[in-house]
Amino acid sequence: DAMVIQNPRYQVTQFGKPVTLSCSQTLNHNVMYWYQQKSSQAPKLLFHYYDKDFNNEADTPDNFQSRRPNTSFCFLDIRSPGLGDAAMYLCATRDPQGARFRQPQHFGDGTRLSIL
Amino acid sequence: GNSVTQMEGPVTLSEEAFLTINCTYTATGYPSLFWYVQYPGEGLQLLLKATKADDKGSNKGFEATYRKETTSFHLEKGSVQVSDSAVYFCALHPSGGSNYKLTFGKGTLLTVNP
């Protein structure tokens, strides 16, 4: 099945040590999103890419960066993780083109990040 | 701006009980409406969707009808199972402009007991 794949499922890092989370998709969707989710709260959008155009949410901390080297892959970099960054990180994709403009977002299973 | 208000949980039901989770929205035009489900430790899965007024989305025994007049999209299931225990999120995508952003409700935790 076409899908959104996040690796790893669980990531442990040390306070202040940079960490990278990855997301890949086989859906060939133009738009990719990164969300942060804490304690069964609603996911909070960090940023998204429309093709190669990067769009940061106004309240996303500078500590969070992203890269999208091609259509299939997107990375979330946390430069200096703090204890408050422990959360589930969700990647999602969407194809907003043409007749499919009302299509939903497709989510991966997430990466749960722990900070020691 | 856009917003989604859904029934606060947690909701606890016995197996085979009837489920309703209320969801109302505020948005201009005709947004697309979705219900997502999140099982423990997993990502969000699309449960059902509706893209225009009076559309009924359905999946796995769950249903929701897009009611423009009441700006609602309530989730219902006639007979819940233990396996339905999860967090349910109501969400909308705006219909125009920069329609990239999904607006979520706060989520409703459902626990079904045998």
Interface residues (C-beta under 8 A of the other chain):
Chain A: V4 Q6 V31 S40 Q41 A42 P43 L45 H48 Y50 N55 L90 A92 R94 P96 F101 R102 P104 Q105 H106 F107 G108 D109 G110 R112
Chain B: S32 F34 Y36 Q38 G41 E42 G43 L44 Q45 L46 K49 T51 V87 F89 H93 S95 N99 Y100 K101 L102 F104 G105 K106 G107 L109
